[in-house]
Amino acid sequence: MVDYLYLKNSIHTFKQNYDFLKIFSIGKSVLKNEIYCLKFGVGKKEILYTAGIHANEWITSVLLIKFIQDLCNAFVSETKIYGYDAKFLYNNCSLYIISMINPDGINLVNNFYPKDSEIYISALSIAKNFPDISFPSGWKANINGVDFKNYQPIYKVL
């Protein structure tokens, strides 16, 4: 299982090992956890990778952190990643990587908050409106019960 602490430790390791990687916050969660973005590359073509949107899909955060690590290692060792030269990618693309958009929800699903905490009790109160969804393992939303996928522009177009 993963939680926000795992992300922070990964970010710290990236800062120490990869000075070419830009790391910055794009904001904070409801519970004031930083939402980190990592930028790999200096190219004009911009690509955004996101993960950890739905709390119960926390494994996507782990996969994206592993991708960042593999990408940076390929860049340092001047090798390829998935058939693409990492140096070429760095020089021609700007990859923006947000590996945990929903840290509060992920912490909830992975039992970071004690069951007697105000945070857990509040989320449980929201979850009671959805009795068919197991709690906390089935929780998708942020800590206030907002499902971010309902607010992505693509869903409004389709």
C-alpha positions in Angstrom: 0.0 0.0 0.0 1.0 3.6 -0.5 0.3 6.9 1.2 1.3 10.5 1.0 4.4 9.8 3.1 5.6 7.4 0.4 5.2 10.1 -2.2 7.1 12.7 -0.1 9.9 10.2 0.4 10.1 9.5 -3.3 10.1 13.3 -4.0 13.0 13.7 -1.6 15.0 11.0 -3.3 14.3 12.5 -6.7 15.5 15.9 -5.5 18.7 14.3 -4.2 19.5 12.2 -7.2 18.2 14.1 -10.3 19.1 17.8 -10.4 17.7 18.1 -13.9 14.2 17.2 -12.7 12.1 20.2 -11.8 9.9 19.6 -8.7 7.2 22.1 -7.7 3.8 22.3 -6.0 0.7 23.0 -8.0 -1.4 23.5 -4.9 -2.6 21.7 -1.8 -5.2 19.2 -0.9 -8.1 19.8 1.5 -5.8 18.6 4.3 -3.0 20.8 3.2 -0.9 18.1 1.6 1.2 19.4 -1.3 0.2 18.3 -4.8 3.6 17.8 -6.5 4.4 18.1 -10.2 7.7 16.9 -11.6 8.9 18.2 -14.9 11.2 16.2 -17.1 12.6 17.9 -20.2 12.9 21.3 -21.9 11.2 20.6 -25.2 8.3 22.4 -26.8 6.0 19.3 -26.9 4.2 19.2 -23.6 2.7 16.1 -22.1 0.8 15.6 -18.8 0.8 12.4 -16.9 -1.5 12.1 -13.9 -2.2 9.4 -11.3 -3.8 8.9 -7.9 -7.0 10.6 -9.0 -9.4 8.0 -7.5 -8.3 7.1 -4.0 -9.0 3.4 -4.5 -6.8 3.3 -7.6 -3.7 4.3 -5.5 -1.5 1.7 -7.4 -1.4 4.2 -10.3 0.7 6.5 -8.1 3.2 3.8 -7.5 3.4 3.0 -11.2 4.0 6.6 -12.2 6.7 7.1 -9.5 8.4 3.9 -10.9 8.1 5.4 -14.4 9.8 8.7 -13.2 12.6 6.7 -11.6 13.1 4.6 -14.8 13.0 7.6 -17.0 15.5 9.5 -14.9 17.8 6.5 -14.7 17.6 6.1 -18.5 18.5 9.8 -18.9 21.5 9.6 -16.6 22.8 6.4 -18.2 22.1 7.7 -21.7 19.9 4.7 -22.6 16.4 4.2 -23.9 13.1 3.8 -22.1 10.4 1.8 -23.9 12.4 2.2 -27.1 12.9 6.0 -26.9 16.2 7.7 -26.3 15.8 9.4 -22.9 18.1 12.3 -23.9 16.0 12.9 -27.1 12.8 13.0 -24.9 14.4 15.4 -22.5 15.5 17.8 -25.3 12.3 17.6 -27.4 9.5 17.2 -24.8 8.4 18.6 -21.5 6.8 15.8 -19.5 4.7 17.1 -16.5 4.1 14.3 -14.0 1.6 14.5 -11.2 1.7 11.2 -9.5 -0.8 11.8 -6.6 -3.6 14.2 -7.3 -5.7 12.9 -4.3 -3.3 12.3 -1.4 -6.1 12.7 1.3 -8.3 10.1 -0.3 -5.4 7.7 -0.9 -4.4 8.1 2.8 -8.0 7.3 3.8 -8.2 4.1 1.6 -4.8 2.9 2.9 -5.8 3.4 6.6 -3.5 6.3 7.3 -6.1 8.0 9.5 -7.1 6.4 12.7 -10.7 5.2 12.8 -11.4 7.5 15.8 -10.0 10.6 14.0 -12.2 13.5 13.0 -11.1 13.0 9.4 -12.1 9.3 9.2 -15.4 9.9 11.0 -16.3 12.7 8.6 -15.5 10.6 5.6 -17.5 7.7 7.0 -20.4 10.0 7.4 -20.2 10.9 3.7 -19.8 7.3 2.8 -23.1 6.3 4.5 -24.9 8.0 1.6 -23.4 5.3 -0.6 -24.1 2.0 1.1 -23.2 -0.1 -1.9 -19.6 1.1 -1.8 -17.3 -0.5 0.7 -15.6 1.9 3.1 -12.9 2.8 3.1 -11.5 0.5 0.4 -14.0 1.5 -2.2 -13.6 5.3 -1.6 -12.8 7.1 -4.9 -13.2 10.8 -3.9 -11.2 13.3 -2.0 -11.6 13.7 1.7 -14.7 15.9 1.2 -16.4 13.3 -1.0 -15.7 15.0 -4.3 -14.9 12.7 -7.2 -12.4 14.6 -9.4 -13.2 12.6 -12.5 -16.6 14.4 -12.5 -14.8 17.7 -13.1 -12.5 16.9 -15.9 -13.2 18.8 -19.1 -13.2 15.6 -21.3 -16.3 14.3 -19.5 -18.1 17.5 -20.3 -17.3 17.2 -24.0 -18.4 13.6 -24.3 
